[in-house]
Amino acid sequence: MARKITATLKTLDATRFNLKYGITGMPHDALMTTIELYGTKVAPLVREMMAD
């Protein structure tokens, strides 16, 4: 996911990415886990990849 976000940001010369996290039918616990993983794993990796 981090590679896709980074590639898209670079292609569009964008400086921001907004995560849409409202998914119908996804249990609340799974949604919270997804948001946590994005914030603790994916976002830091994207920042690192964008800095290169």
All heavy atoms as a GROMACS GRO file, in nm:
protein
  402
    1MET      N    1   0.082  -0.117   0.000
    1MET     CA    2   0.000   0.000   0.000
    1MET      C    3   0.088   0.125   0.000
    1MET      O    4   0.056   0.221  -0.069
    1MET     CB    5  -0.092  -0.002   0.122
    1MET     CG    6  -0.180   0.117   0.132
    1MET     SD    7  -0.288   0.103   0.273
    1MET     CE    8  -0.435   0.169   0.204
    2ALA      N    9   0.194   0.124   0.077
    2ALA     CA   10   0.283   0.241   0.083
    2ALA      C   11   0.344   0.271  -0.054
    2ALA      O   12   0.356   0.388  -0.092
    2ALA     CB   13   0.392   0.219   0.187
    3ARG      N   14   0.380   0.167  -0.128
    3ARG     CA   15   0.437   0.189  -0.262
    3ARG      C   16   0.336   0.253  -0.355
    3ARG      O   17   0.368   0.342  -0.433
    3ARG     CB   18   0.488   0.058  -0.320
    3ARG     CG   19   0.624   0.017  -0.266
    3ARG     CD   20   0.670  -0.107  -0.334
    3ARG     NE   21   0.581  -0.214  -0.290
    3ARG     CZ   22   0.619  -0.334  -0.250
    3ARG    NH1   23   0.744  -0.367  -0.256
    3ARG    NH2   24   0.535  -0.423  -0.207
    4LYS      N   25   0.211   0.207  -0.348
    4LYS     CA   26   0.106   0.264  -0.434
    4LYS      C   27   0.079   0.410  -0.399
    4LYS      O   28   0.064   0.494  -0.487
    4LYS     CB   29  -0.024   0.183  -0.421
    4LYS     CG   30  -0.018   0.050  -0.489
    4LYS     CD   31  -0.152  -0.020  -0.481
    4LYS     CE   32  -0.149  -0.151  -0.554
    4LYS     NZ   33  -0.280  -0.216  -0.557
    5ILE      N   34   0.071   0.440  -0.270
    5ILE     CA   35   0.047   0.577  -0.228
    5ILE      C   36   0.162   0.666  -0.273
    5ILE      O   37   0.141   0.775  -0.328
    5ILE     CB   38   0.027   0.585  -0.075
    5ILE    CG1   39  -0.104   0.515  -0.036
    5ILE    CG2   40   0.026   0.731  -0.028
    5ILE    CD1   41  -0.122   0.497   0.114
    6THR      N   42   0.285   0.621  -0.249
    6THR     CA   43   0.403   0.699  -0.287
    6THR      C   44   0.408   0.722  -0.437
    6THR      O   45   0.432   0.835  -0.483
    6THR     CB   46   0.532   0.629  -0.240
    6THR    OG1   47   0.525   0.612  -0.098
    6THR    CG2   48   0.655   0.708  -0.275
    7ALA      N   49   0.383   0.620  -0.516
    7ALA     CA   50   0.385   0.633  -0.662
    7ALA      C   51   0.279   0.733  -0.708
    7ALA      O   52   0.306   0.818  -0.794
    7ALA     CB   53   0.362   0.499  -0.728
    8THR      N   54   0.161   0.727  -0.650
    8THR     CA   55   0.054   0.818  -0.687
    8THR      C   56   0.089   0.962  -0.649
    8THR      O   57   0.069   1.055  -0.729
    8THR     CB   58  -0.079   0.776  -0.620
    8THR    OG1   59  -0.111   0.644  -0.661
    8THR    CG2   60  -0.192   0.870  -0.658
    9LEU      N   61   0.141   0.981  -0.529
    9LEU     CA   62   0.180   1.115  -0.486
    9LEU      C   63   0.285   1.175  -0.579
    9LEU      O   64   0.276   1.291  -0.616
    9LEU     CB   65   0.233   1.112  -0.342
    9LEU     CG   66   0.130   1.086  -0.233
    9LEU    CD1   67   0.200   1.068  -0.099
    9LEU    CD2   68   0.029   1.198  -0.225
   10LYS      N   69   0.384   1.093  -0.615
   10LYS     CA   70   0.490   1.142  -0.703
   10LYS      C   71   0.438   1.169  -0.844
   10LYS      O   72   0.473   1.270  -0.905
   10LYS     CB   73   0.606   1.043  -0.706
   10LYS     CG   74   0.686   1.043  -0.577
   10LYS     CD   75   0.802   0.947  -0.582
   10LYS     CE   76   0.883   0.955  -0.453
   10LYS     NZ   77   0.999   0.867  -0.456
   11THR      N   78   0.352   1.083  -0.894
   11THR     CA   79   0.296   1.101  -1.028
   11THR      C   80   0.213   1.228  -1.037
   11THR      O   81   0.222   1.302  -1.135
   11THR     CB   82   0.208   0.980  -1.067
   11THR    OG1   83   0.290   0.863  -1.069
   11THR    CG2   84   0.143   0.998  -1.202
   12LEU      N   85   0.134   1.254  -0.935
   12LEU     CA   86   0.046   1.371  -0.935
   12LEU      C   87   0.113   1.495  -0.877
   12LEU      O   88   0.051   1.602  -0.874
   12LEU     CB   89  -0.081   1.340  -0.854
   12LEU     CG   90  -0.168   1.227  -0.906
   12LEU    CD1   91  -0.283   1.200  -0.811
   12LEU    CD2   92  -0.219   1.259  -1.045
   13ASP      N   93   0.236   1.480  -0.832
   13ASP     CA   94   0.309   1.589  -0.767
   13ASP      C   95   0.226   1.645  -0.650
   13ASP      O   96   0.217   1.766  -0.629
   13ASP     CB   97   0.344   1.700  -0.867
   13ASP     CG   98   0.454   1.792  -0.815
   13ASP    OD1   99   0.537   1.746  -0.734
   13ASP    OD2  100   0.454   1.910  -0.854
   14ALA      N  101   0.165   1.554  -0.577
   14ALA     CA  102   0.079   1.590  -0.464
   14ALA      C  103   0.161   1.592  -0.334
   14ALA      O  104   0.263   1.526  -0.324
   14ALA     CB  105  -0.035   1.490  -0.451
   15THR      N  106   0.113   1.667  -0.239
   15THR     CA  107   0.181   1.675  -0.110
   15THR      C  108   0.096   1.617   0.003
   15THR      O  109   0.142   1.611   0.117
   15THR     CB  110   0.216   1.820  -0.076
   15THR    OG1  111   0.096   1.897  -0.075
   15THR    CG2  112   0.314   1.877  -0.177
   16ARG      N  113  -0.026   1.576  -0.028
   16ARG     CA  114  -0.116   1.522   0.074
   16ARG      C  115  -0.187   1.398   0.023
   16ARG      O  116  -0.210   1.382  -0.096
   16ARG     CB  117  -0.222   1.624   0.114
   16ARG     CG  118  -0.166   1.743   0.184
   16ARG     CD  119  -0.278   1.834   0.224
   16ARG     NE  120  -0.220   1.949   0.293
   16ARG     CZ  121  -0.289   2.030   0.368
   16ARG    NH1  122  -0.417   2.012   0.383
   16ARG    NH2  123  -0.230   2.132   0.427
   17PHE      N  124  -0.225   1.315   0.119
   17PHE     CA  125  -0.305   1.196   0.088
   17PHE      C  126  -0.410   1.184   0.197
   17PHE      O  127  -0.378   1.188   0.316
   17PHE     CB  128  -0.217   1.070   0.088
   17PHE     CG  129  -0.295   0.943   0.072
   17PHE    CD1  130  -0.338   0.902  -0.053
   17PHE    CD2  131  -0.327   0.865   0.181
   17PHE    CE1  132  -0.411   0.786  -0.068
   17PHE    CE2  133  -0.400   0.748   0.167
   17PHE     CZ  134  -0.442   0.709   0.042
   18ASN      N  135  -0.536   1.175   0.158
   18ASN     CA  136  -0.644   1.158   0.255
   18ASN      C  137  -0.695   1.014   0.248
   18ASN      O  138  -0.737   0.969   0.141
   18ASN     CB  139  -0.759   1.254   0.225
   18ASN     CG  140  -0.720   1.397   0.248
   18ASN    OD1  141  -0.651   1.427   0.344
   18ASN    ND2  142  -0.763   1.486   0.161
   19LEU      N  143  -0.692   0.947   0.360
   19LEU     CA  144  -0.740   0.810   0.367
   19LEU      C  145  -0.891   0.810   0.390
   19LEU      O  146  -0.940   0.872   0.484
   19LEU     CB  147  -0.671   0.736   0.483
   19LEU     CG  148  -0.721   0.597   0.514
   19LEU    CD1  149  -0.684   0.502   0.400
   19LEU    CD2  150  -0.662   0.547   0.644
   20LYS      N  151  -0.964   0.745   0.303
   20LYS     CA  152  -1.109   0.728   0.323
   20LYS      C  153  -1.127   0.598   0.400
   20LYS      O  154  -1.094   0.491   0.351
   20LYS     CB  155  -1.182   0.722   0.190
   20LYS     CG  156  -1.331   0.705   0.207
   20LYS     CD  157  -1.404   0.727   0.077
   20LYS     CE  158  -1.548   0.691   0.085
   20LYS     NZ  159  -1.630   0.770   0.170
   21TYR      N  160  -1.176   0.610   0.520
   21TYR     CA  161  -1.181   0.492   0.606
   21TYR      C  162  -1.322   0.446   0.640
   21TYR      O  163  -1.338   0.352   0.715
   21TYR     CB  164  -1.100   0.514   0.734
   21TYR     CG  165  -1.136   0.638   0.810
   21TYR    CD1  166  -1.243   0.637   0.898
   21TYR    CD2  167  -1.066   0.756   0.793
   21TYR    CE1  168  -1.277   0.751   0.968
   21TYR    CE2  169  -1.100   0.869   0.862
   21TYR     CZ  170  -1.205   0.866   0.950
   21TYR     OH  171  -1.239   0.978   1.019
   22GLY      N  172  -1.424   0.508   0.586
   22GLY     CA  173  -1.561   0.464   0.610
   22GLY      C  174  -1.598   0.355   0.510
   22GLY      O  175  -1.626   0.383   0.395
   23ILE      N  176  -1.597   0.231   0.554
   23ILE     CA  177  -1.627   0.119   0.465
   23ILE      C  178  -1.752   0.048   0.516
   23ILE      O  179  -1.752  -0.007   0.626
   23ILE     CB  180  -1.508   0.020   0.458
   23ILE    CG1  181  -1.383   0.094   0.409
   23ILE    CG2  182  -1.542  -0.098   0.370
   23ILE    CD1  183  -1.256   0.014   0.420
   24THR      N  184  -1.856   0.050   0.437
   24THR     CA  185  -1.981  -0.012   0.477
   24THR      C  186  -1.963  -0.162   0.496
   24THR      O  187  -1.903  -0.229   0.414
   24THR     CB  188  -2.089   0.013   0.370
   24THR    OG1  189  -2.101   0.153   0.349
   24THR    CG2  190  -2.223  -0.044   0.412
   25GLY      N  191  -2.014  -0.211   0.606
   25GLY     CA  192  -2.010  -0.355   0.632
   25GLY      C  193  -1.886  -0.403   0.704
   25GLY      O  194  -1.880  -0.518   0.746
   26MET      N  195  -1.785  -0.318   0.721
   26MET     CA  196  -1.665  -0.358   0.792
   26MET      C  197  -1.691  -0.343   0.942
   26MET      O  198  -1.735  -0.237   0.987
   26MET     CB  199  -1.545  -0.272   0.752
   26MET     CG  200  -1.417  -0.310   0.823
   26MET     SD  201  -1.278  -0.205   0.775
   26MET     CE  202  -1.201  -0.308   0.653
   27PRO      N  203  -1.664  -0.447   1.020
   27PRO     CA  204  -1.683  -0.438   1.164
   27PRO      C  205  -1.596  -0.326   1.225
   27PRO      O  206  -1.486  -0.298   1.177
   27PRO     CB  207  -1.638  -0.574   1.217
   27PRO     CG  208  -1.643  -0.665   1.098
   27PRO     CD  209  -1.618  -0.579   0.978
   28HIS      N  210  -1.648  -0.263   1.328
   28HIS     CA  211  -1.580  -0.150   1.390
   28HIS      C  212  -1.437  -0.185   1.433
   28HIS      O  213  -1.345  -0.105   1.411
   28HIS     CB  214  -1.661  -0.100   1.510
   28HIS     CG  215  -1.600   0.019   1.578
   28HIS    ND1  216  -1.602   0.144   1.521
   28HIS    CD2  217  -1.534   0.030   1.694
   28HIS    CE1  218  -1.539   0.228   1.602
   28HIS    NE2  219  -1.498   0.162   1.708
   29ASP      N  220  -1.418  -0.301   1.494
   29ASP     CA  221  -1.283  -0.341   1.539
   29ASP      C  222  -1.186  -0.350   1.422
   29ASP      O  223  -1.071  -0.307   1.432
   29ASP     CB  224  -1.288  -0.474   1.613
   29ASP     CG  225  -1.357  -0.463   1.748
   29ASP    OD1  226  -1.371  -0.350   1.799
   29ASP    OD2  227  -1.397  -0.568   1.803
   30ALA      N  228  -1.232  -0.404   1.311
   30ALA     CA  229  -1.145  -0.416   1.193
   30ALA      C  230  -1.113  -0.278   1.137
   30ALA      O  231  -1.000  -0.252   1.095
   30ALA     CB  232  -1.214  -0.502   1.086
   31LEU      N  233  -1.209  -0.188   1.138
   31LEU     CA  234  -1.187  -0.052   1.091
   31LEU      C  235  -1.084   0.019   1.178
   31LEU      O  236  -0.992   0.084   1.127
   31LEU     CB  237  -1.319   0.025   1.090
   31LEU     CG  238  -1.315   0.169   1.042
   31LEU    CD1  239  -1.265   0.178   0.899
   31LEU    CD2  240  -1.452   0.233   1.056
   32MET      N  241  -1.095   0.004   1.309
   32MET     CA  242  -1.000   0.066   1.400
   32MET      C  243  -0.860   0.010   1.381
   32MET      O  244  -0.761   0.084   1.385
   32MET     CB  245  -1.045   0.048   1.546
   32MET     CG  246  -1.171   0.124   1.582
   32MET     SD  247  -1.150   0.304   1.574
   32MET     CE  248  -1.238   0.344   1.427
   33THR      N  249  -0.850  -0.119   1.357
   33THR     CA  250  -0.720  -0.182   1.331
   33THR      C  251  -0.660  -0.127   1.202
   33THR      O  252  -0.540  -0.098   1.196
   33THR     CB  253  -0.734  -0.336   1.323
   33THR    OG1  254  -0.785  -0.384   1.447
   33THR    CG2  255  -0.601  -0.402   1.294
   34THR      N  256  -0.743  -0.111   1.100
   34THR     CA  257  -0.696  -0.057   0.972
   34THR      C  258  -0.642   0.084   0.989
   34THR      O  259  -0.534   0.117   0.938
   34THR     CB  260  -0.812  -0.057   0.870
   34THR    OG1  261  -0.856  -0.191   0.852
   34THR    CG2  262  -0.769   0.000   0.738
   35ILE      N  263  -0.713   0.167   1.062
   35ILE     CA  264  -0.669   0.304   1.086
   35ILE      C  265  -0.539   0.306   1.166
   35ILE      O  266  -0.447   0.381   1.136
   35ILE     CB  267  -0.779   0.385   1.157
   35ILE    CG1  268  -0.900   0.400   1.064
   35ILE    CG2  269  -0.727   0.521   1.202
   35ILE    CD1  270  -1.024   0.455   1.133
   36GLU      N  271  -0.531   0.220   1.266
   36GLU     CA  272  -0.409   0.212   1.347
   36GLU      C  273  -0.289   0.169   1.262
   36GLU      O  274  -0.181   0.228   1.272
   36GLU     CB  275  -0.428   0.114   1.462
   36GLU     CG  276  -0.304   0.101   1.549
   36GLU     CD  277  -0.322   0.001   1.662
   36GLU    OE1  278  -0.430  -0.058   1.676
   36GLU    OE2  279  -0.225  -0.018   1.736
   37LEU      N  280  -0.306   0.069   1.179
   37LEU     CA  281  -0.196   0.023   1.093
   37LEU      C  282  -0.153   0.130   0.995
   37LEU      O  283  -0.034   0.148   0.968
   37LEU     CB  284  -0.237  -0.104   1.018
   37LEU     CG  285  -0.245  -0.230   1.103
   37LEU    CD1  286  -0.306  -0.345   1.022
   37LEU    CD2  287  -0.109  -0.268   1.157
   38TYR      N  288  -0.250   0.204   0.942
   38TYR     CA  289  -0.216   0.313   0.851
   38TYR      C  290  -0.129   0.416   0.922
   38TYR      O  291  -0.026   0.460   0.871
   38TYR     CB  292  -0.342   0.379   0.794
   38TYR     CG  293  -0.309   0.499   0.709
   38TYR    CD1  294  -0.263   0.482   0.580
   38TYR    CD2  295  -0.319   0.627   0.760
   38TYR    CE1  296  -0.228   0.592   0.502
   38TYR    CE2  297  -0.286   0.736   0.682
   38TYR     CZ  298  -0.241   0.718   0.553
   38TYR     OH  299  -0.206   0.826   0.478
   39GLY      N  300  -0.169   0.453   1.042
   39GLY     CA  301  -0.096   0.556   1.115
   39GLY      C  302   0.039   0.513   1.169
   39GLY      O  303   0.132   0.592   1.177
   40THR      N  304   0.052   0.385   1.205
   40THR     CA  305   0.176   0.339   1.267
   40THR      C  306   0.273   0.272   1.171
   40THR      O  307   0.393   0.270   1.199
   40THR     CB  308   0.146   0.240   1.382
   40THR    OG1  309   0.076   0.126   1.330
   40THR    CG2  310   0.065   0.305   1.492
   41LYS      N  311   0.224   0.220   1.062
   41LYS     CA  312   0.311   0.148   0.968
   41LYS      C  313   0.318   0.214   0.830
   41LYS      O  314   0.426   0.242   0.779
   41LYS     CB  315   0.262   0.003   0.950
   41LYS     CG  316   0.249  -0.077   1.076
   41LYS     CD  317   0.383  -0.116   1.130
   41LYS     CE  318   0.362  -0.203   1.255
   41LYS     NZ  319   0.485  -0.234   1.321
   42VAL      N  320   0.202   0.237   0.769
   42VAL     CA  321   0.198   0.284   0.630
   42VAL      C  322   0.243   0.430   0.619
   42VAL      O  323   0.332   0.461   0.539
   42VAL     CB  324   0.058   0.265   0.569
   42VAL    CG1  325   0.053   0.320   0.427
   42VAL    CG2  326   0.020   0.118   0.569
   43ALA      N  327   0.185   0.519   0.696
   43ALA     CA  328   0.217   0.661   0.685
   43ALA      C  329   0.366   0.689   0.708
   43ALA      O  330   0.427   0.762   0.630
   43ALA     CB  331   0.129   0.744   0.778
   44PRO      N  332   0.428   0.632   0.812
   44PRO     CA  333   0.571   0.656   0.829
   44PRO      C  334   0.655   0.604   0.712
   44PRO      O  335   0.753   0.667   0.671
   44PRO     CB  336   0.606   0.581   0.958
   44PRO     CG  337   0.479   0.573   1.033
   44PRO     CD  338   0.373   0.560   0.928
   45LEU      N  339   0.616   0.492   0.656
   45LEU     CA  340   0.687   0.436   0.542
   45LEU      C  341   0.672   0.527   0.419
   45LEU      O  342   0.769   0.550   0.346
   45LEU     CB  343   0.638   0.295   0.511
   45LEU     CG  344   0.711   0.218   0.402
   45LEU    CD1  345   0.861   0.210   0.430
   45LEU    CD2  346   0.654   0.077   0.392
   46VAL      N  347   0.552   0.580   0.398
   46VAL     CA  348   0.530   0.672   0.286
   46VAL      C  349   0.617   0.797   0.304
   46VAL      O  350   0.682   0.842   0.209
   46VAL     CB  351   0.381   0.711   0.274
   46VAL    CG1  352   0.362   0.826   0.175
   46VAL    CG2  353   0.298   0.591   0.231
   47ARG      N  354   0.621   0.851   0.425
   47ARG     CA  355   0.706   0.969   0.451
   47ARG      C  356   0.851   0.939   0.419
   47ARG      O  357   0.921   1.020   0.357
   47ARG     CB  358   0.692   1.013   0.596
   47ARG     CG  359   0.566   1.087   0.624
   47ARG     CD  360   0.566   1.146   0.765
   47ARG     NE  361   0.431   1.150   0.813
   47ARG     CZ  362   0.377   1.066   0.901
   47ARG    NH1  363   0.448   0.972   0.956
   47ARG    NH2  364   0.251   1.080   0.936
   48GLU      N  365   0.897   0.823   0.460
   48GLU     CA  366   1.036   0.781   0.434
   48GLU      C  367   1.061   0.768   0.284
   48GLU      O  368   1.163   0.815   0.232
   48GLU     CB  369   1.064   0.649   0.505
   48GLU     CG  370   1.204   0.597   0.488
   48GLU     CD  371   1.222   0.463   0.556
   48GLU    OE1  372   1.177   0.448   0.671
   48GLU    OE2  373   1.281   0.373   0.493
   49MET      N  374   0.968   0.705   0.215
   49MET     CA  375   0.983   0.683   0.070
   49MET      C  376   0.977   0.815  -0.006
   49MET      O  377   1.047   0.832  -0.107
   49MET     CB  378   0.877   0.586   0.020
   49MET     CG  379   0.894   0.446   0.075
   49MET     SD  380   0.753   0.338   0.042
   49MET     CE  381   0.778   0.303  -0.129
   50MET      N  382   0.896   0.910   0.041
   50MET     CA  383   0.885   1.039  -0.026
   50MET      C  384   1.013   1.122  -0.007
   50MET      O  385   1.046   1.205  -0.090
   50MET     CB  386   0.764   1.117   0.025
   50MET     CG  387   0.630   1.060  -0.018
   50MET     SD  388   0.603   1.062  -0.196
   50MET     CE  389   0.587   1.237  -0.225
   51ALA      N  390   1.083   1.098   0.101
   51ALA     CA  391   1.205   1.173   0.130
   51ALA      C  392   1.321   1.130   0.039
   51ALA      O  393   1.414   1.205   0.019
   51ALA     CB  394   1.244   1.156   0.276
   52ASP      N  395   1.312   1.010  -0.014
   52ASP     CA  396   1.421   0.958  -0.101
   52ASP      C  397   1.423   1.023  -0.236
   52ASP      O  398   1.335   1.071  -0.291
   52ASP     CB  399   1.407   0.807  -0.120
   52ASP     CG  400   1.436   0.732   0.009
   52ASP    OD1  401   1.501   0.790   0.099
   52ASP    OD2  402   1.395   0.616   0.020
   0.00000   0.00000   0.00000
